[in-house]
């Protein structure tokens, strides 16, 4: 799992709350992390592989959404690999990890491994949080027709720049002036926890707002497309809204336990003695949420792909072939069906027709981006919706 407690455990003079959770059934906890991360890793890769008899998940050329979704999954996969590697070393070499508690020593490899593996996990999941925020921003901008492939460069700069900057800053403040003297007070730990949880809290607060504004903009876009808001448009808007809801639901399920656990541990840190009998329930709740984190944090990779694309099936197609993009075939079909337009006022209205066609294409691309991944629902709606029949 991803928690700033992993970095504080690397301090030989760690606080009592960190010592409590890290020493609670470490073999069981590492086994849970390995099992959950391995299952999530395999299922995530299975979800992303092309399937037989299924159209590929491609996006309109003007959208960077598919790239962002893929990068979120890659961050989850790499973060899960970090969890598997760290937990495997902890299980396989308990004596190696025990050397972290020794202050005066010449062997620096245990601490190097501890800090390096913790930073790797934190950096990848933090980058995933930033990419999820960028997805919400991109969804809104695409509907407003203010985004495209060029914006992906800005997203890369913001995501990796902020993730690296916050991670390095938090670690530097935690281990200042040296690894042996870190965690001497909250002035070392608090900045580290803030830099860790800022992107997580940003997604929890900002993404629902951006998604809500995007859904409202989609409704206006659908109404403006034909001047009416039919049942098909309403159903398509509902599917887009449900997709955003699933994304946020997965995020809340996977990371709310981290916030609860951190709140409980900070409360315990404020107590003179965390082993007092009145604090027994608090300690139990902290340990329970600690195990829950080990299960849910790694599962974000697989659950996110379900929210993004739905269940894509088991039948993997490893043969690469160029396939037709669904909405392009629909557009061609619509053009063929209307190959003989009415000649009434054709010459006088040709400019307006071109403008309507351009606006229609931009609208279709925006809607296609937001509903990407809902294969069955999208194909069912787009075949009957007037949005895709006005070419």
C-alpha positions as a Python dict, from the first residue, in 0.01 Angstrom:
ca = {
    (1, 'X'): (0, 0, 0),
    (2, 'X'): (96, 364, -36),
    (3, 'X'): (137, 551, 292),
    (4, 'X'): (383, 812, 421),
    (5, 'X'): (435, 574, 714),
    (6, 'X'): (661, 374, 482),
    (7, 'X'): (910, 661, 477),
    (8, 'X'): (885, 731, 850),
    (9, 'X'): (954, 363, 920),
    (10, 'X'): (1298, 418, 762),
    (11, 'X'): (1385, 646, 1056),
    (12, 'X'): (1560, 449, 1335),
    (13, 'X'): (1392, 672, 1594),
    (14, 'X'): (1044, 641, 1445),
    (15, 'X'): (736, 751, 1642),
    (16, 'X'): (529, 510, 1848),
    (17, 'X'): (226, 520, 1614),
    (18, 'X'): (437, 421, 1312),
    (19, 'X'): (602, 148, 1518),
    (20, 'X'): (256, 20, 1616),
    (21, 'X'): (125, -36, 1265),
    (22, 'X'): (450, -146, 1101),
    (23, 'X'): (512, -413, 1365),
    (24, 'X'): (155, -548, 1357),
    (25, 'X'): (170, -891, 1190),
    (26, 'X'): (430, -782, 930),
    (27, 'X'): (432, -1123, 757),
    (28, 'X'): (54, -1121, 717),
    (29, 'X'): (51, -759, 606),
    (30, 'X'): (324, -812, 343),
    (31, 'X'): (145, -1122, 219),
    (32, 'X'): (-179, -925, 183),
    (33, 'X'): (2, -653, -13),
    (34, 'X'): (167, -905, -245),
    (35, 'X'): (-158, -1091, -307),
    (36, 'X'): (-368, -781, -370),
    (37, 'X'): (-105, -612, -588),
    (38, 'X'): (-46, -929, -793),
    (39, 'X'): (-417, -985, -861),
    (40, 'X'): (-466, -620, -951),
    (41, 'X'): (-159, -621, -1176),
    (42, 'X'): (-270, -926, -1375),
    (43, 'X'): (-629, -810, -1413),
    (44, 'X'): (-524, -457, -1510),
    (45, 'X'): (-299, -589, -1788),
    (46, 'X'): (-579, -822, -1899),
    (47, 'X'): (-816, -528, -1916),
    (48, 'X'): (-577, -321, -2129),
    (49, 'X'): (-494, -596, -2382),
    (50, 'X'): (-697, -594, -2707),
    (51, 'X'): (-983, -843, -2719),
    (52, 'X'): (-1111, -1062, -3000),
    (53, 'X'): (-1420, -934, -3174),
    (54, 'X'): (-1410, -601, -2992),
    (55, 'X'): (-1344, -258, -3132),
    (56, 'X'): (-1028, -93, -3000),
    (57, 'X'): (-1055, 188, -2750),
    (58, 'X'): (-951, 477, -2970),
    (59, 'X'): (-1028, 840, -2930),
    (60, 'X'): (-1086, 1127, -3169),
    (61, 'X'): (-766, 1285, -3288),
    (62, 'X'): (-836, 1609, -3103),
    (63, 'X'): (-856, 1442, -2762),
    (64, 'X'): (-579, 1346, -2521),
    (65, 'X'): (-815, 1157, -2289),
    (66, 'X'): (-717, 804, -2399),
    (67, 'X'): (-350, 888, -2336),
    (68, 'X'): (-431, 1012, -1986),
    (69, 'X'): (-632, 700, -1901),
    (70, 'X'): (-347, 480, -2021),
    (71, 'X'): (-94, 676, -1814),
    (72, 'X'): (-310, 639, -1503),
    (73, 'X'): (-312, 262, -1554),
    (74, 'X'): (66, 259, -1611),
    (75, 'X'): (123, 448, -1286),
    (76, 'X'): (-94, 195, -1104),
    (77, 'X'): (93, -97, -1261),
    (78, 'X'): (437, 42, -1173),
    (79, 'X'): (322, 133, -823),
    (80, 'X'): (188, -221, -777),
    (81, 'X'): (521, -365, -893),
    (82, 'X'): (694, -151, -629),
    (83, 'X'): (464, -290, -361),
    (84, 'X'): (530, -649, -469),
    (85, 'X'): (908, -596, -471),
    (86, 'X'): (917, -419, -133),
    (87, 'X'): (690, -671, 39),
    (88, 'X'): (880, -965, -112),
    (89, 'X'): (1211, -838, 25),
    (90, 'X'): (1055, -779, 366),
    (91, 'X'): (922, -1135, 372),
    (92, 'X'): (1227, -1301, 226),
    (93, 'X'): (1498, -1114, 419),
    (94, 'X'): (1364, -1019, 764),
    (95, 'X'): (1716, -977, 902),
    (96, 'X'): (1798, -728, 629),
    (97, 'X'): (1499, -511, 721),
    (98, 'X'): (1569, -542, 1094),
    (99, 'X'): (1895, -353, 1043),
    (100, 'X'): (1694, -35, 976),
    (101, 'X'): (1635, -1, 1352),
    (102, 'X'): (2009, 14, 1422),
    (103, 'X'): (2126, 375, 1446),
    (104, 'X'): (2504, 333, 1446),
    (105, 'X'): (2595, 103, 1164),
    (106, 'X'): (2810, 91, 856),
    (107, 'X'): (2566, -98, 633),
    (108, 'X'): (2362, 164, 447),
    (109, 'X'): (2180, -76, 211),
    (110, 'X'): (1880, -151, 439),
    (111, 'X'): (1803, 220, 474),
    (112, 'X'): (1869, 279, 104),
    (113, 'X'): (1625, 6, 10),
    (114, 'X'): (1369, 132, 262),
    (115, 'X'): (1382, 491, 138),
    (116, 'X'): (1410, 401, -231),
    (117, 'X'): (1118, 158, -238),
    (118, 'X'): (896, 393, -36),
    (119, 'X'): (977, 686, -266),
    (120, 'X'): (906, 475, -574),
    (121, 'X'): (561, 378, -449),
    (122, 'X'): (476, 728, -333),
    (123, 'X'): (597, 892, -657),
    (124, 'X'): (401, 660, -888),
    (125, 'X'): (74, 682, -698),
    (126, 'X'): (113, 1057, -654),
    (127, 'X'): (164, 1089, -1030),
    (128, 'X'): (-151, 878, -1079),
    (129, 'X'): (-344, 1126, -862),
    (130, 'X'): (-219, 1418, -1070),
    (131, 'X'): (-309, 1238, -1393),
    (132, 'X'): (-660, 1174, -1262),
    (133, 'X'): (-693, 1544, -1188),
    (134, 'X'): (-569, 1619, -1541),
    (135, 'X'): (-835, 1383, -1678),
    (136, 'X'): (-1108, 1584, -1506),
    (137, 'X'): (-960, 1908, -1641),
    (138, 'X'): (-923, 1761, -1990),
    (139, 'X'): (-1282, 1634, -1992),
    (140, 'X'): (-1410, 1981, -1917),
    (141, 'X'): (-1182, 2148, -2170),
    (142, 'X'): (-1274, 1903, -2445),
    (143, 'X'): (-1643, 1973, -2398),
    (144, 'X'): (-1559, 2342, -2409),
    (145, 'X'): (-1351, 2269, -2720),
    (146, 'X'): (-1037, 2411, -2560),
    (147, 'X'): (-824, 2095, -2547),
    (148, 'X'): (-638, 1871, -2788),
    (149, 'X'): (-329, 1660, -2823),
    (150, 'X'): (-110, 1966, -2771),
    (151, 'X'): (-232, 1995, -2411),
    (152, 'X'): (-85, 1656, -2322),
    (153, 'X'): (258, 1820, -2309),
    (154, 'X'): (134, 2060, -2044),
    (155, 'X'): (-21, 1772, -1851),
    (156, 'X'): (311, 1585, -1857),
    (157, 'X'): (498, 1889, -1727),
    (158, 'X'): (247, 1952, -1450),
    (159, 'X'): (202, 1588, -1344),
    (160, 'X'): (562, 1467, -1335),
    (161, 'X'): (699, 1803, -1226),
    (162, 'X'): (466, 1838, -929),
    (163, 'X'): (489, 1469, -834),
    (164, 'X'): (871, 1474, -829),
    (165, 'X'): (891, 1813, -660),
    (166, 'X'): (652, 1725, -378),
    (167, 'X'): (802, 1381, -325),
    (168, 'X'): (1161, 1508, -307),
    (169, 'X'): (1063, 1804, -91),
    (170, 'X'): (872, 1586, 156),
    (171, 'X'): (1153, 1332, 182),
    (172, 'X'): (1418, 1603, 220),
    (173, 'X'): (1225, 1769, 503),
    (174, 'X'): (1159, 1436, 674),
    (175, 'X'): (1522, 1319, 671),
    (176, 'X'): (1680, 1657, 747),
    (177, 'X'): (1957, 1686, 860),
    (178, 'X'): (2025, 1310, 840),
    (179, 'X'): (1842, 979, 833),
    (180, 'X'): (1948, 898, 1191),
    (181, 'X'): (1794, 1218, 1332),
    (182, 'X'): (1464, 1226, 1141),
    (183, 'X'): (1129, 1203, 1315),
    (184, 'X'): (1256, 1392, 1620),
    (185, 'X'): (945, 1607, 1607),
    (186, 'X'): (633, 1686, 1409),
    (187, 'X'): (817, 1967, 1229),
    (188, 'X'): (985, 1689, 1030),
    (189, 'X'): (681, 1469, 974),
    (190, 'X'): (399, 1717, 903),
    (191, 'X'): (548, 1866, 582),
    (192, 'X'): (609, 1515, 455),
    (193, 'X'): (248, 1411, 515),
    (194, 'X'): (118, 1731, 356),
    (195, 'X'): (317, 1679, 36),
    (196, 'X'): (194, 1319, 24),
    (197, 'X'): (-176, 1388, 69),
    (198, 'X'): (-210, 1715, -127),
    (199, 'X'): (-272, 1544, -466),
    (200, 'X'): (-507, 1290, -307),
    (201, 'X'): (-718, 1560, -142),
    (202, 'X'): (-710, 1764, -464),
    (203, 'X'): (-873, 1478, -654),
    (204, 'X'): (-1132, 1426, -379),
    (205, 'X'): (-1230, 1794, -377),
    (206, 'X'): (-1169, 1926, -730),
    (207, 'X'): (-1262, 1630, -950),
    (208, 'X'): (-1629, 1607, -843),
    (209, 'X'): (-1666, 1980, -914),
    (210, 'X'): (-1505, 1950, -1258),
    (211, 'X'): (-1706, 1639, -1343),
    (212, 'X'): (-2030, 1810, -1242),
    (213, 'X'): (-1951, 2111, -1459),
    (214, 'X'): (-1860, 1880, -1746),
    (215, 'X'): (-2191, 1695, -1723),
    (216, 'X'): (-2377, 2029, -1729),
    (217, 'X'): (-2177, 2135, -2033),
    (218, 'X'): (-2256, 1804, -2205),
    (219, 'X'): (-2628, 1860, -2151),
    (220, 'X'): (-2601, 2204, -2310),
    (221, 'X'): (-2397, 2058, -2595),
    (222, 'X'): (-2656, 1790, -2663),
    (223, 'X'): (-2942, 2039, -2656),
    (224, 'X'): (-2761, 2278, -2886),
    (225, 'X'): (-2680, 2001, -3134),
    (226, 'X'): (-3039, 1948, -3253),
    (227, 'X'): (-3225, 2215, -3058),
    (228, 'X'): (-3407, 1944, -2861),
    (229, 'X'): (-3320, 1710, -2576),
    (230, 'X'): (-3458, 1368, -2665),
    (231, 'X'): (-3457, 1049, -2465),
    (232, 'X'): (-3146, 926, -2648),
    (233, 'X'): (-2951, 1239, -2557),
    (234, 'X'): (-3071, 1209, -2199),
    (235, 'X'): (-2957, 849, -2179),
    (236, 'X'): (-2617, 934, -2327),
    (237, 'X'): (-2573, 1217, -2076),
    (238, 'X'): (-2669, 979, -1796),
    (239, 'X'): (-2407, 727, -1909),
    (240, 'X'): (-2137, 995, -1907),
    (241, 'X'): (-2248, 1108, -1561),
    (242, 'X'): (-2243, 746, -1438),
    (243, 'X'): (-1894, 699, -1576),
    (244, 'X'): (-1765, 995, -1378),
    (245, 'X'): (-1945, 865, -1071),
    (246, 'X'): (-1776, 524, -1105),
    (247, 'X'): (-1434, 687, -1133),
    (248, 'X'): (-1484, 884, -814),
    (249, 'X'): (-1642, 587, -635),
    (250, 'X'): (-1335, 372, -706),
    (251, 'X'): (-1105, 648, -585),
    (252, 'X'): (-1299, 699, -261),
    (253, 'X'): (-1315, 324, -191),
    (254, 'X'): (-943, 274, -248),
    (255, 'X'): (-810, 577, -59),
    (256, 'X'): (-1058, 681, 210),
    (257, 'X'): (-903, 421, 443),
    (258, 'X'): (-570, 606, 414),
    (259, 'X'): (-722, 929, 541),
    (260, 'X'): (-902, 751, 825),
    (261, 'X'): (-588, 560, 923),
    (262, 'X'): (-369, 871, 917),
    (263, 'X'): (-619, 1063, 1129),
    (264, 'X'): (-623, 785, 1390),
    (265, 'X'): (-243, 756, 1398),
    (266, 'X'): (-196, 1130, 1437),
    (267, 'X'): (-441, 1123, 1725),
    (268, 'X'): (-238, 845, 1887),
    (269, 'X'): (82, 1044, 1835),
    (270, 'X'): (-67, 1329, 2036),
    (271, 'X'): (-117, 1103, 2338),
    (272, 'X'): (153, 1066, 2607),
    (273, 'X'): (122, 687, 2596),
    (274, 'X'): (-55, 514, 2308),
    (275, 'X'): (-69, 185, 2503),
    (276, 'X'): (-320, 314, 2756),
    (277, 'X'): (-637, 107, 2797),
    (278, 'X'): (-881, 390, 2697),
    (279, 'X'): (-703, 405, 2358),
    (280, 'X'): (-758, 36, 2284),
    (281, 'X'): (-1043, 96, 2037),
    (282, 'X'): (-843, 366, 1859),
    (283, 'X'): (-546, 132, 1825),
    (284, 'X'): (-770, -148, 1695),
    (285, 'X'): (-932, 81, 1438),
    (286, 'X'): (-589, 201, 1322),
    (287, 'X'): (-467, -157, 1277),
    (288, 'X'): (-784, -263, 1092),
    (289, 'X'): (-765, 29, 850),
    (290, 'X'): (-394, -46, 805),
    (291, 'X'): (-475, -394, 675),
    (292, 'X'): (-760, -256, 463),
    (293, 'X'): (-514, -17, 302),
    (294, 'X'): (-293, -311, 208),
    (295, 'X'): (-589, -464, 22),
    (296, 'X'): (-754, -162, -140),
    (297, 'X'): (-460, 59, -242),
    (298, 'X'): (-314, -190, -493),
    (299, 'X'): (-661, -278, -625),
    (300, 'X'): (-707, 74, -761),
    (301, 'X'): (-538, -28, -1087),
    (302, 'X'): (-793, -295, -1177),
    (303, 'X'): (-1097, -114, -1035),
    (304, 'X'): (-1003, 200, -1228),
    (305, 'X'): (-999, 11, -1557),
    (306, 'X'): (-1347, -116, -1477),
    (307, 'X'): (-1460, 243, -1424),
    (308, 'X'): (-1283, 360, -1741),
    (309, 'X'): (-1373, 83, -1984),
    (310, 'X'): (-1606, -161, -1812),
    (311, 'X'): (-1524, -532, -1815),
    (312, 'X'): (-1349, -602, -2147),
    (313, 'X'): (-1358, -982, -2126),
    (314, 'X'): (-1111, -1270, -2124),
    (315, 'X'): (-1056, -1331, -2495),
    (316, 'X'): (-725, -1162, -2565),
    (317, 'X'): (-629, -1080, -2924),
    (318, 'X'): (-250, -1059, -2954),
    (319, 'X'): (-258, -1006, -3332),
    (320, 'X'): (-226, -640, -3421),
    (321, 'X'): (-453, -514, -3694),
    (322, 'X'): (-587, -178, -3793),
    (323, 'X'): (-951, -158, -3700),
    (324, 'X'): (-1218, 86, -3788),
    (325, 'X'): (-1305, 347, -3528),
    (326, 'X'): (-1672, 298, -3432),
    (327, 'X'): (-1788, 655, -3475),
    (328, 'X'): (-1612, 684, -3811),
    (329, 'X'): (-1814, 392, -3947),
    (330, 'X'): (-2130, 548, -3806),
    (331, 'X'): (-2041, 878, -3969),
    (332, 'X'): (-1982, 709, -4304),
    (333, 'X'): (-2309, 525, -4272),
    (334, 'X'): (-2492, 846, -4193),
    (335, 'X'): (-2334, 1013, -4494),
    (336, 'X'): (-2437, 721, -4716),
    (337, 'X'): (-2793, 731, -4595),
    (338, 'X'): (-2815, 1100, -4671),
    (339, 'X'): (-2632, 1086, -5004),
    (340, 'X'): (-2922, 1255, -5181),
    (341, 'X'): (-3010, 1564, -4980),
    (342, 'X'): (-3301, 1783, -5061),
    (343, 'X'): (-3207, 2044, -5326),
    (344, 'X'): (-3423, 2312, -5166),
    (345, 'X'): (-3214, 2626, -5105),
    (346, 'X'): (-2897, 2415, -5132),
    (347, 'X'): (-2677, 2690, -5276),
    (348, 'X'): (-2795, 2954, -5031),
    (349, 'X'): (-2749, 2727, -4731),
    (350, 'X'): (-2418, 2563, -4821),
    (351, 'X'): (-2219, 2784, -4583),
    (352, 'X'): (-2455, 2710, -4293),
    (353, 'X'): (-2441, 2338, -4375),
    (354, 'X'): (-2064, 2336, -4357),
    (355, 'X'): (-2072, 2518, -4025),
    (356, 'X'): (-2329, 2277, -3885),
    (357, 'X'): (-2126, 1981, -4010),
    (358, 'X'): (-1812, 2116, -3841),
    (359, 'X'): (-1993, 2184, -3513),
    (360, 'X'): (-2154, 1841, -3535),
    (361, 'X'): (-1818, 1671, -3578),
    (362, 'X'): (-1667, 1861, -3284),
    (363, 'X'): (-1967, 1772, -3070),
    (364, 'X'): (-1944, 1406, -3168),
    (365, 'X'): (-1574, 1397, -3083),
    (366, 'X'): (-1635, 1553, -2742),
    (367, 'X'): (-1918, 1313, -2661),
    (368, 'X'): (-1717, 1020, -2795),
    (369, 'X'): (-1429, 1108, -2563),
    (370, 'X'): (-1648, 1123, -2254),
    (371, 'X'): (-1837, 802, -2330),
    (372, 'X'): (-1526, 608, -2442),
    (373, 'X'): (-1504, 267, -2283),
    (374, 'X'): (-1878, 212, -2242),
    (375, 'X'): (-1877, -9, -2549),
    (376, 'X'): (-2220, -166, -2528),
    (377, 'X'): (-2401, 143, -2406),
    (378, 'X'): (-2221, 373, -2646),
    (379, 'X'): (-2285, 163, -2953),
    (380, 'X'): (-2648, 120, -2858),
    (381, 'X'): (-2704, 491, -2807),
    (382, 'X'): (-2496, 626, -3090),
    (383, 'X'): (-2675, 415, -3348),
    (384, 'X'): (-3008, 571, -3255),
    (385, 'X'): (-2907, 914, -3130),
    (386, 'X'): (-2958, 1217, -3359),
    (387, 'X'): (-2612, 1333, -3253),
    (388, 'X'): (-2453, 1085, -3490),
    (389, 'X'): (-2707, 1125, -3769),
    (390, 'X'): (-2665, 1488, -3868),
    (391, 'X'): (-2356, 1457, -4091),
}
